[in-house]
Amino acid sequence: MTASRVLVLSCALVLLASLGRAAALPLIVEVDNSKGLRQGDPVMFEGRQIGEVTGVGFGERDMVEIRVTIDSKEREHVRSSGMFVVNEAIGDKRPDIEYFVIDPKSAPAEANRRMPGARSVAEVWLRRGRISADELSRAMSQGVDQFRRSLEALRRSPEWSKFKDQVARLSAQLTSTGAELARLLNEQLPKLQKELDDLYAQYQKELDKARPQQTPSP
Protein backbone atom coordinates (compact mmCIF):
# COMPACT_ATOMS: atom_id res chain seq x y z
CA MET A 1 0.00 0.00 0.00
CA THR A 2 1.46 3.37 -1.02
CA ALA A 3 2.01 6.19 1.44
CA SER A 4 -0.69 8.28 -0.25
CA ARG A 5 -3.28 5.51 0.21
CA VAL A 6 -2.31 5.08 3.85
CA LEU A 7 -2.75 8.82 4.34
CA VAL A 8 -6.18 8.80 2.67
CA LEU A 9 -7.30 5.79 4.73
CA SER A 10 -6.11 7.41 7.94
CA CYS A 11 -7.96 10.62 7.13
CA ALA A 12 -11.11 8.64 6.37
CA LEU A 13 -10.90 6.81 9.69
CA VAL A 14 -10.41 10.06 11.57
CA LEU A 15 -13.38 11.59 9.74
CA LEU A 16 -15.60 8.60 10.55
CA ALA A 17 -14.56 8.75 14.19
CA SER A 18 -15.34 12.46 14.37
CA LEU A 19 -18.72 11.88 12.75
CA GLY A 20 -19.48 9.18 15.31
CA ARG A 21 -18.66 11.57 18.15
CA ALA A 22 -20.72 14.32 16.53
CA ALA A 23 -23.74 11.99 16.45
CA ALA A 24 -24.10 12.36 20.21
CA LEU A 25 -26.59 15.07 21.19
CA PRO A 26 -25.44 17.84 23.55
CA LEU A 27 -28.21 19.75 25.36
CA ILE A 28 -28.53 22.42 28.03
CA VAL A 29 -31.20 21.86 30.69
CA GLU A 30 -32.32 24.84 32.79
CA VAL A 31 -33.45 23.99 36.34
CA ASP A 32 -34.04 25.79 39.65
CA ASN A 33 -32.00 23.33 41.70
CA SER A 34 -29.37 20.78 40.65
CA LYS A 35 -29.95 18.71 43.85
CA GLY A 36 -26.28 17.79 43.98
CA LEU A 37 -26.07 16.62 40.37
CA ARG A 38 -22.54 16.62 38.98
CA GLN A 39 -20.48 15.63 35.96
CA GLY A 40 -20.75 11.92 35.17
CA ASP A 41 -24.21 11.39 36.68
CA PRO A 42 -26.63 9.52 34.40
CA VAL A 43 -29.37 10.82 32.14
CA MET A 44 -32.30 8.41 32.37
CA PHE A 45 -35.26 7.66 30.10
CA GLU A 46 -37.89 4.97 30.70
CA GLY A 47 -35.71 3.32 33.33
CA ARG A 48 -32.48 3.12 31.33
CA GLN A 49 -29.45 5.36 30.93
CA ILE A 50 -29.33 7.30 27.64
CA GLY A 51 -26.52 9.74 28.37
CA GLU A 52 -24.61 11.54 31.08
CA VAL A 53 -24.13 14.92 32.69
CA THR A 54 -21.10 16.77 31.32
CA GLY A 55 -21.29 19.90 33.45
CA VAL A 56 -23.29 21.85 36.05
CA GLY A 57 -23.10 25.60 36.61
CA PHE A 58 -25.00 28.85 36.86
CA GLY A 59 -26.49 30.26 33.68
CA GLU A 60 -28.74 33.06 32.56
CA ARG A 61 -31.81 34.33 34.44
CA ASP A 62 -30.59 32.98 37.79
CA MET A 63 -31.08 29.42 36.56
CA VAL A 64 -28.80 26.42 36.96
CA GLU A 65 -27.55 25.01 33.67
CA ILE A 66 -27.06 21.27 33.43
CA ARG A 67 -25.16 20.25 30.33
CA VAL A 68 -25.90 16.72 29.19
CA THR A 69 -24.88 14.54 26.27
CA ILE A 70 -27.34 12.01 24.85
CA ASP A 71 -25.87 8.84 23.32
CA SER A 72 -26.03 8.72 19.53
CA LYS A 73 -28.25 5.62 19.51
CA GLU A 74 -30.72 7.26 21.90
CA ARG A 75 -30.99 10.77 20.47
CA GLU A 76 -34.02 9.89 18.34
CA HIS A 77 -36.12 9.67 21.52
CA VAL A 78 -35.36 13.26 22.57
CA ARG A 79 -37.92 15.65 21.12
CA SER A 80 -37.91 19.45 21.20
CA SER A 81 -41.01 19.52 23.44
CA GLY A 82 -39.52 17.22 26.10
CA MET A 83 -38.75 18.06 29.71
CA PHE A 84 -36.20 16.95 32.30
CA VAL A 85 -36.54 16.30 36.04
CA VAL A 86 -33.66 16.05 38.50
CA ASN A 87 -34.24 13.13 40.87
CA GLU A 88 -32.81 13.41 44.36
CA ALA A 89 -30.17 11.08 45.76
CA ILE A 90 -31.57 8.08 47.66
CA GLY A 91 -29.28 6.40 50.18
CA ASP A 92 -26.03 5.55 48.42
CA LYS A 93 -27.52 6.22 45.00
CA ARG A 94 -26.39 9.41 43.25
CA PRO A 95 -28.98 11.85 41.87
CA ASP A 96 -29.84 11.58 38.20
CA ILE A 97 -31.67 13.63 35.61
CA GLU A 98 -34.61 12.02 33.82
CA TYR A 99 -36.03 12.87 30.40
CA PHE A 100 -39.77 12.78 29.66
CA VAL A 101 -41.54 12.92 26.31
CA ILE A 102 -44.34 15.50 26.19
CA ASP A 103 -45.35 15.36 22.52
CA PRO A 104 -43.83 12.45 20.57
CA LYS A 105 -44.86 14.13 17.31
CA SER A 106 -42.75 17.23 17.95
CA ALA A 107 -39.50 17.77 16.06
CA PRO A 108 -36.28 16.10 17.22
CA ALA A 109 -34.21 18.23 19.58
CA GLU A 110 -31.31 20.02 17.93
CA ALA A 111 -27.77 20.06 19.29
CA ASN A 112 -27.16 22.58 22.10
CA ARG A 113 -30.86 23.29 22.45
CA ARG A 114 -31.99 24.75 25.78
CA MET A 115 -34.50 22.39 27.36
CA PRO A 116 -36.82 23.16 30.29
CA GLY A 117 -36.42 21.44 33.61
CA ALA A 118 -39.50 20.63 35.71
CA ARG A 119 -39.52 20.92 39.51
CA SER A 120 -41.09 17.49 39.82
CA VAL A 121 -42.57 14.69 37.74
CA ALA A 122 -46.01 16.10 38.64
CA GLU A 123 -45.20 19.18 36.55
CA VAL A 124 -44.43 16.88 33.61
CA TRP A 125 -47.74 15.04 34.06
CA LEU A 126 -49.66 18.31 34.25
CA ARG A 127 -47.96 19.60 31.11
CA ARG A 128 -48.68 16.40 29.21
CA GLY A 129 -52.12 15.73 30.64
CA ARG A 130 -51.69 12.05 31.44
CA ILE A 131 -49.73 9.52 33.52
CA SER A 132 -48.52 6.05 32.56
CA ALA A 133 -48.31 3.09 34.95
CA ASP A 134 -44.57 2.74 34.25
CA GLU A 135 -43.95 6.39 35.12
CA LEU A 136 -45.99 6.09 38.31
CA SER A 137 -44.01 3.02 39.32
CA ARG A 138 -40.67 4.73 38.59
CA ALA A 139 -41.78 7.84 40.48
CA MET A 140 -42.53 5.65 43.50
CA SER A 141 -39.09 4.05 43.24
CA GLN A 142 -37.46 7.50 43.48
CA GLY A 143 -38.41 7.63 47.15
CA VAL A 144 -41.53 8.05 49.20
CA ASP A 145 -40.92 11.69 50.13
CA GLN A 146 -40.28 12.77 46.57
CA PHE A 147 -43.34 10.87 45.34
CA ARG A 148 -45.54 12.39 48.03
CA ARG A 149 -44.46 15.87 46.98
CA SER A 150 -45.40 15.05 43.39
CA LEU A 151 -48.78 13.72 44.54
CA GLU A 152 -49.40 16.83 46.62
CA ALA A 153 -48.50 19.02 43.62
CA LEU A 154 -51.16 17.20 41.62
CA ARG A 155 -53.73 17.62 44.40
CA ARG A 156 -53.15 21.38 44.50
CA SER A 157 -53.56 21.70 40.74
CA PRO A 158 -56.86 22.82 39.16
CA GLU A 159 -56.43 19.71 36.96
CA TRP A 160 -56.61 17.36 39.96
CA SER A 161 -60.11 16.14 39.12
CA LYS A 162 -58.78 14.70 35.85
CA PHE A 163 -55.63 13.20 37.35
CA LYS A 164 -57.43 11.78 40.38
CA ASP A 165 -59.16 9.21 38.18
CA GLN A 166 -55.89 8.29 36.46
CA VAL A 167 -53.92 7.89 39.70
CA ALA A 168 -56.73 5.89 41.29
CA ARG A 169 -56.94 3.45 38.38
CA LEU A 170 -53.17 3.12 38.12
CA SER A 171 -52.81 2.53 41.86
CA ALA A 172 -55.13 -0.46 41.51
CA GLN A 173 -52.94 -1.82 38.69
CA LEU A 174 -49.79 -1.35 40.77
CA THR A 175 -51.16 -3.62 43.48
CA SER A 176 -50.43 -6.60 41.22
CA THR A 177 -46.76 -5.55 41.00
CA GLY A 178 -46.37 -5.22 44.74
CA ALA A 179 -43.45 -7.68 44.90
CA GLU A 180 -41.34 -5.58 42.55
CA LEU A 181 -42.28 -2.34 44.27
CA ALA A 182 -41.46 -3.92 47.63
CA ARG A 183 -37.98 -4.65 46.34
CA LEU A 184 -37.61 -0.99 45.41
CA LEU A 185 -39.15 0.61 48.46
CA ASN A 186 -38.78 -2.08 51.15
CA GLU A 187 -40.66 -1.14 54.29
CA GLN A 188 -41.90 2.17 52.78
CA LEU A 189 -44.18 0.42 50.29
CA PRO A 190 -47.06 -0.41 52.68
CA LYS A 191 -47.33 3.23 53.77
CA LEU A 192 -47.38 4.49 50.21
CA GLN A 193 -49.66 1.71 48.99
CA LYS A 194 -52.15 2.60 51.74
CA GLU A 195 -52.26 6.19 50.51
CA LEU A 196 -52.98 4.99 46.98
CA ASP A 197 -55.57 2.49 48.22
CA ASP A 198 -57.32 5.25 50.17
CA LEU A 199 -57.32 7.40 47.05
CA TYR A 200 -58.82 4.57 45.02
CA ALA A 201 -61.49 3.95 47.69
CA GLN A 202 -62.40 7.64 47.59
CA TYR A 203 -62.64 7.44 43.81
CA GLN A 204 -65.00 4.45 44.04
CA LYS A 205 -67.23 6.25 46.54
CA GLU A 206 -67.54 9.24 44.21
CA LEU A 207 -68.43 6.89 41.36
CA ASP A 208 -71.15 5.29 43.50
CA LYS A 209 -72.60 8.69 44.34
CA ALA A 210 -72.62 9.67 40.68
CA ARG A 211 -74.59 6.60 39.64
CA PRO A 212 -78.36 7.19 39.36
CA GLN A 213 -80.30 5.73 42.24
CA GLN A 214 -82.56 2.87 41.19
CA THR A 215 -86.01 2.82 42.78
CA PRO A 216 -87.07 -0.66 43.92
CA SER A 217 -89.86 -2.21 41.87
CA PRO A 218 -93.14 -2.91 43.73
C-alpha positions in Angstrom: 0.0 0.0 0.0 1.5 3.4 -1.0 2.0 6.2 1.4 -0.7 8.3 -0.2 -3.3 5.5 0.2 -2.3 5.1 3.9 -2.8 8.8 4.3 -6.2 8.8 2.7 -7.3 5.8 4.7 -6.1 7.4 7.9 -8.0 10.6 7.1 -11.1 8.6 6.4 -10.9 6.8 9.7 -10.4 10.1 11.6 -13.4 11.6 9.7 -15.6 8.6 10.5 -14.6 8.8 14.2 -15.3 12.5 14.4 -18.7 11.9 12.8 -19.5 9.2 15.3 -18.7 11.6 18.1 -20.7 14.3 16.5 -23.7 12.0 16.4 -24.1 12.4 20.2 -26.6 15.1 21.2 -25.4 17.8 23.6 -28.2 19.7 25.4 -28.5 22.4 28.0 -31.2 21.9 30.7 -32.3 24.8 32.8 -33.5 24.0 36.3 -34.0 25.8 39.6 -32.0 23.3 41.7 -29.4 20.8 40.6 -29.9 18.7 43.9 -26.3 17.8 44.0 -26.1 16.6 40.4 -22.5 16.6 39.0 -20.5 15.6 36.0 -20.7 11.9 35.2 -24.2 11.4 36.7 -26.6 9.5 34.4 -29.4 10.8 32.1 -32.3 8.4 32.4 -35.3 7.7 30.1 -37.9 5.0 30.7 -35.7 3.3 33.3 -32.5 3.1 31.3 -29.5 5.4 30.9 -29.3 7.3 27.6 -26.5 9.7 28.4 -24.6 11.5 31.1 -24.1 14.9 32.7 -21.1 16.8 31.3 -21.3 19.9 33.4 -23.3 21.8 36.0 -23.1 25.6 36.6 -25.0 28.8 36.9 -26.5 30.3 33.7 -28.7 33.1 32.6 -31.8 34.3 34.4 -30.6 33.0 37.8 -31.1 29.4 36.6 -28.8 26.4 37.0 -27.5 25.0 33.7 -27.1 21.3 33.4 -25.2 20.2 30.3 -25.9 16.7 29.2 -24.9 14.5 26.3 -27.3 12.0 24.9 -25.9 8.8 23.3 -26.0 8.7 19.5 -28.2 5.6 19.5 -30.7 7.3 21.9 -31.0 10.8 20.5 -34.0 9.9 18.3 -36.1 9.7 21.5 -35.4 13.3 22.6 -37.9 15.7 21.1 -37.9 19.5 21.2 -41.0 19.5 23.4 -39.5 17.2 26.1 -38.8 18.1 29.7 -36.2 16.9 32.3 -36.5 16.3 36.0 -33.7 16.1 38.5 -34.2 13.1 40.9 -32.8 13.4 44.4 -30.2 11.1 45.8 -31.6 8.1 47.7 -29.3 6.4 50.2 -26.0 5.6 48.4 -27.5 6.2 45.0 -26.4 9.4 43.3 -29.0 11.8 41.9 -29.8 11.6 38.2 -31.7 13.6 35.6 -34.6 12.0 33.8 -36.0 12.9 30.4 -39.8 12.8 29.7 -41.5 12.9 26.3 -44.3 15.5 26.2 -45.3 15.4 22.5 -43.8 12.4 20.6 -44.9 14.1 17.3 -42.8 17.2 17.9 -39.5 17.8 16.1 -36.3 16.1 17.2 -34.2 18.2 19.6 -31.3 20.0 17.9 -27.8 20.1 19.3 -27.2 22.6 22.1 -30.9 23.3 22.4 -32.0 24.7 25.8 -34.5 22.4 27.4 -36.8 23.2 30.3 -36.4 21.4 33.6 -39.5 20.6 35.7 -39.5 20.9 39.5 -41.1 17.5 39.8 -42.6 14.7 37.7 -46.0 16.1 38.6 -45.2 19.2 36.6 -44.4 16.9 33.6 -47.7 15.0 34.1 -49.7 18.3 34.3 -48.0 19.6 31.1 -48.7 16.4 29.2 -52.1 15.7 30.6 -51.7 12.0 31.4 -49.7 9.5 33.5 -48.5 6.1 32.6 -48.3 3.1 34.9 -44.6 2.7 34.3 -44.0 6.4 35.1 -46.0 6.1 38.3 -44.0 3.0 39.3 -40.7 4.7 38.6 -41.8 7.8 40.5 -42.5 5.6 43.5 -39.1 4.0 43.2 -37.5 7.5 43.5 -38.4 7.6 47.1 -41.5 8.1 49.2 -40.9 11.7 50.1 -40.3 12.8 46.6 -43.3 10.9 45.3 -45.5 12.4 48.0 -44.5 15.9 47.0 -45.4 15.1 43.4 -48.8 13.7 44.5 -49.4 16.8 46.6 -48.5 19.0 43.6 -51.2 17.2 41.6 -53.7 17.6 44.4 -53.1 21.4 44.5 -53.6 21.7 40.7 -56.9 22.8 39.2 -56.4 19.7 37.0 -56.6 17.4 40.0 -60.1 16.1 39.1 -58.8 14.7 35.9 -55.6 13.2 37.3 -57.4 11.8 40.4 -59.2 9.2 38.2 -55.9 8.3 36.5 -53.9 7.9 39.7 -56.7 5.9 41.3 -56.9 3.5 38.4 -53.2 3.1 38.1 -52.8 2.5 41.9 -55.1 -0.5 41.5 -52.9 -1.8 38.7 -49.8 -1.4 40.8 -51.2 -3.6 43.5 -50.4 -6.6 41.2 -46.8 -5.5 41.0 -46.4 -5.2 44.7 -43.5 -7.7 44.9 -41.3 -5.6 42.5 -42.3 -2.3 44.3 -41.5 -3.9 47.6 -38.0 -4.6 46.3 -37.6 -1.0 45.4 -39.2 0.6 48.5 -38.8 -2.1 51.1 -40.7 -1.1 54.3 -41.9 2.2 52.8 -44.2 0.4 50.3 -47.1 -0.4 52.7 -47.3 3.2 53.8 -47.4 4.5 50.2 -49.7 1.7 49.0 -52.2 2.6 51.7 -52.3 6.2 50.5 -53.0 5.0 47.0 -55.6 2.5 48.2 -57.3 5.2 50.2 -57.3 7.4 47.1 -58.8 4.6 45.0 -61.5 4.0 47.7 -62.4 7.6 47.6 -62.6 7.4 43.8 -65.0 4.4 44.0 -67.2 6.3 46.5 -67.5 9.2 44.2 -68.4 6.9 41.4 -71.2 5.3 43.5 -72.6 8.7 44.3 -72.6 9.7 40.7 -74.6 6.6 39.6 -78.4 7.2 39.4 -80.3 5.7 42.2 -82.6 2.9 41.2 -86.0 2.8 42.8 -87.1 -0.7 43.9 -89.9 -2.2 41.9 -93.1 -2.9 43.7 
